[in-house]
Each structure stands twice: as C-alpha cells, then as structure tokens.
Amino acid sequence: MSLRAYLTSRVFFAQILAAMAIVGVISYLFFHWITFTTHHGQEITVPDLGKLSAEQAEEKLAAIDLDYIILDTVDFRPDYPKLTIVEQEPKAGSKVKEGRKIYIKINASTYTMVSVPDLIEKTYRQAVPTLEAIGLLEGTITYKPYLGKDMVLELRLNGKKLKAGDKVLKSSKIDLVLGDGKVTYEETIDSTVVDTTQMPEIDAQ
C-alpha cells in the first residue's frame, strides 16, 4: 500500500483516534495525580491561637496537620496571660495548605526594666512625653514652692525619690513634683550698713 493510500485509509484514522484517546487518558490521570498530591482545593483554616500557651497551640495545630515556629518574645502585655501567644502569622481565618508553619510571638512573663530619664528642671510638657516614649506612665502631680512654674523638681515611685538612671519596671506610674511658680523673697538687712538715725548725738566741743 502506497503512503498516500495509507494516509487516506481507515486504518490510519483509527490509529490517530486511538493515539488521541491514549493521550487524553494519560493527561487526565496526570492532572488528577497532581491535584491529589498537592491537595488542590483542600485548604485548612488557620485557628485563633491568641492567649494559648505554646503547648496548647502545638496540640491544636497538630490535630489539623499544621506546625508552628516561635519567632520572638514581645514586651509584656497585661491584657494577655504571661507566656501565651499574642501574635500569629498567617492570621486566624486564613486558608493554608497542609503542613504550613504558623509563626507566633509569645508574651513576656513580666514587664521589662527601663532607665529613669533625667527630667529635673524640664517642663511638665517635656517630661510627660519623655516618660511615655519609654513606656512609663504619669502618676500623681504635686507642687512645692519654686520660681519656675511647672518645672520638674523630683521624680518619685511609691514615695521613693528617683534619680536619672534608676531602673524601674516598664508601665510604672511616676509621680512628679513640680514648681508652683510662687516663690517669695524675704528682705534681709545688711548688717554691715550702719543706721545713723539710731546713733546718739555727739556734742561738738
């Protein structure tokens, strides 16, 4: 049979159809296998791990084929129990694949220590933002006689006088003693000045 006759024969077309069917079946099986092995469309919802301990989070994640990694310990947050999770990534409610690692941050067990800044003879308006910038809070305000109104004269914590560089717990309330601007001066008499009006008269001879 000549090539031309073969190419126009039923046998040739039957072989073409058979080959196309085989390719179709192989393609279907391949994509079905890919879908199965990658869990395409089978996503897991990330649970909320907030306020859980690392051990509790591990148990909860293991049950749904997820894992976790502790990134860091953050400054103590009083609205979270100590040593519990305060942040997570991906966030709760996100969709992830099986085996995905959830990155978490743990609450510290207590407040960190900070150094008291030098605020003596600074104004009240300067002092408060400086305290807040390092995590300290404004406490009770009292006044004492001093020429400079609202100038910081003392810093106190629980009645104890503080000096620059002292270590206190973050979020402590620092009491401020300020000048009232009402200093009065008492006039004094110079003892070296002689008051001639009180001296007896001396008769001239």
ZAPAVEX-750412 format. One record per residue: z, y, x of N, C-alpha, C in turn. Coordinates in steps of 0.1 Angstrom, whole numbers, plus 5000, padded with zeros to 4 digits. Layout:
! residues N
ZYXZYXZYX
...
END
This chain:
! residues 205
500049885009500050005000500050125009
499150215005499050345014500250435011
500450525020501650615019501550705006
500350745003500150824991500450744979
499950624979500250534967501750504966
502450494977503850464977504650584972
504250704976504950824972504750854957
503750794951503550824937503950694929
504450594935504850474928506250484921
506450394912507750394905508850354915
508550264924509550224934510150344942
509250434946509750544953510650634945
510250664933511050744924512450674921
512350544919513550464917514550474928
513950474941514850484953515450624954
514650724950515150864951516250874941
516150824929517150834919518450764923
518250644930519350564934520150644945
519350704954519950784965520750894960
520150974950520851084944522151044937
522050924931523250874924524350844934
523950784945524950744956525550874961
524750974964525251094970526251164960
525851154947526751214936528051144936
528051014936529350934936530150964948
529550964960530250994972530851134972
530151234967530651374966531851384956
531751314945532751314935534051254941
533951144948535051074954535651164965
534851224973535351314984536151424979
535651494969536351614963537551574956
537551454949538751404943539751374953
539451314964540351284975540951414981
540151514983540651644988541651704979
541351704966542251754956543551684956
543451554957544651474957545551494970
544951494981545751514994546251654996
545651754990546151894992546951934980
547151844970547851884958547352004951
546052014951545452134945545852144930
546352264927546752294913548152244911
548852174920550152124918551152214926
551552324921552352424928553752414923
554652454932556152444929556652584927
557452604917558152734915559352744924
559452854932560552874941561752914933
562852844935564152874927564852994933
565753054925566553164929567753104938
567753144950568853094959569953194961
569853304954570953414956572353364953
573253394962574653364961574953214963
573953134968574252994971574552984986
575352884990575652865004574352785009
574252785023573152715029573152565024
574252505023574352365019573852345005
574252434996573752424982572252454981
571752544989570352574989569552454994
570052395005569352275010569252165000
570252134993570252034982569252074971
569252194967568452234956566952234960
566652274973565252274977564752134980
565652044985565151914989564751834976
565351874965565051804952563651834947
563051944952561751974948560751984960
561151914971560251894982559952024990
560952114990560852244998561952235009
561752325019562652335030563052475032
564052505041564452645044564652665059
564652795062564952835076565852965075
566952965082567853085082567353175092
566953295088566453405097567553475104
568553525096569553615102570753625093
571853685099572953725091572953875089
573153915077573054065074574454115073
574554255073575854315072576454275058
577754265059578554215047578254305035
577954235024577654295011578754255001
579554344996580754304988580354234974
579054264970578654204957578154064959
578154004971577753864973578953794980
579253674976580253594983579953584998
580953575006580653565021579953435024
579053445034578253335039577353275028
576853355019575953305009574553375011
573553325004572253385006572053514998
571553615006571453745000569953784998
569053725007567653755006566853625008
565653615002564853495004563353535004
562553465011561053485011560353355012
559453315003559053384991560153404981
559953504972560953544962561053434952
562153434944562353344933561153364923
560653254918559553254909558153244915
558053264928556753244935556253104934
554953084935554352954934553952914949
554452794953554152744967553752604966
553252554977552852414979554052334983
553952204981555052114986555252125001
556452125005556852125019556952265025
556752365017556752505021558252545025
558352625036559652665041560052795034
561252805029561752925024562652995034
562353125037563153195048564253275041
565453255046566653315039567453395049
568253485044569253565051570653545045
571653535054572953495049573953625050
574753635040575753745040576853715051
577253825058578253805068579653775062
580553725069581853685064582753805062
582553915069583354045067582554155072
583054275070582454395075582454405090
581354465096581354485110582154605114
582454615126583254735131582254845136
582654965133581855085138582855185145
582255265153583055365161583155495153
584355555153584555675146583855785154
583055865147582255975154583256095157
582856185166583556305169583156415159
584056435150583856535139584756655140
585656655149586656765150585956895152
586256995143585757125142584257125138
583857015132582557015125582857055110
581857105104582057145090582057025081
582657045069582656935059581256885056
580356975054578956935051578256855062
578656875075578156805086578856665087
580156665084580956545086580656435076
580456465063580256355053578956285056
577756345058576556275061576656185073
577356235083577556165096578356035093
579356045085580155925082579355825074
578555875064577755785056576655715064
576155785074575055735082575455605089
576755595093577255475100577955375091
577955405078578555305068579955335064
580455455067581855495064581755575051
582955575044582955655031583955765032
583655865024584555985023585855945015
586955975021588255945014588856075008
590156085009590856195003590756325012
590556435005590456565012591756645011
592356685022593456775022593256895031
594056995029593857125036595157165044
594957235054596057295062595657425067
596557515070596157655075595357645087
594257715087593357715098592257825095
591957905106591058015104589657965098
589157855104587857815099587857735086
587257785076587357725063586457595063
586957485057586257355056585857295070
586557335080586357275093587257155094
586657045100587456925101588456935112
589756915109590856925118591356785122
591356685113591856555115591056455107
590956325112590456215105591556115104
591756055092592855965090592355835083
592955725086592755605078594055535075
594355525062595655475057596855545064
596655675065597755765071597755775086
596955685093596955695107595855785112
596255875122595255965127594255895136
593055925135591955865142591455965153
590855905163590155985173588755925175
587956015181586555965183586555845192
585755745188585555615195586455505190
587455535181588255435175587355335167
587655205166586955115158587555095145
586755105134587255075121586154985114
586654925103585654835095584654925088
583454885088582454945080582854955065
582455065059582855085045584255135043
584955155054586355215052586255355047
587255395039587355535035588155625044
587455725050588055805060588555935053
589855965054590456085048590256205058
589856315052589556435060590656545058
591156605069591956715069591156835073
591056935064590157045066590957175067
590357275073590957405074590757485061
591757565056591657635044591157775045
591057815058590457955060591458065056
592758035055593758135050594858165061
594558155073595558175084595858325084
597258355084597758495085598358515099
598358635104598958655117600158745116
601258705123602458785123602358885134
602659015130602659115140603859105150
603659115162604759105172604859235179
606059265184606359385191606359355206
605659425213605659405228606959465233
607759375239609059405244608959505256
607859515261607659605273607459745269
607259775256607059915252608359975248
608660085253609960145251609860245239
610760225229610760315217611660435220
610960545223611760665227612560725216
612260695204612960755193614360705192
614660585198615960525197616860555210
616260635219616960665232617860785229
619060795235619960915234619361025241
619661145236619161265242619961305255
619361345265620061375278619961525279
621161595279621261735281620761775295
619961875294619561925307620662015314
620961995326621962075333621362205338
END
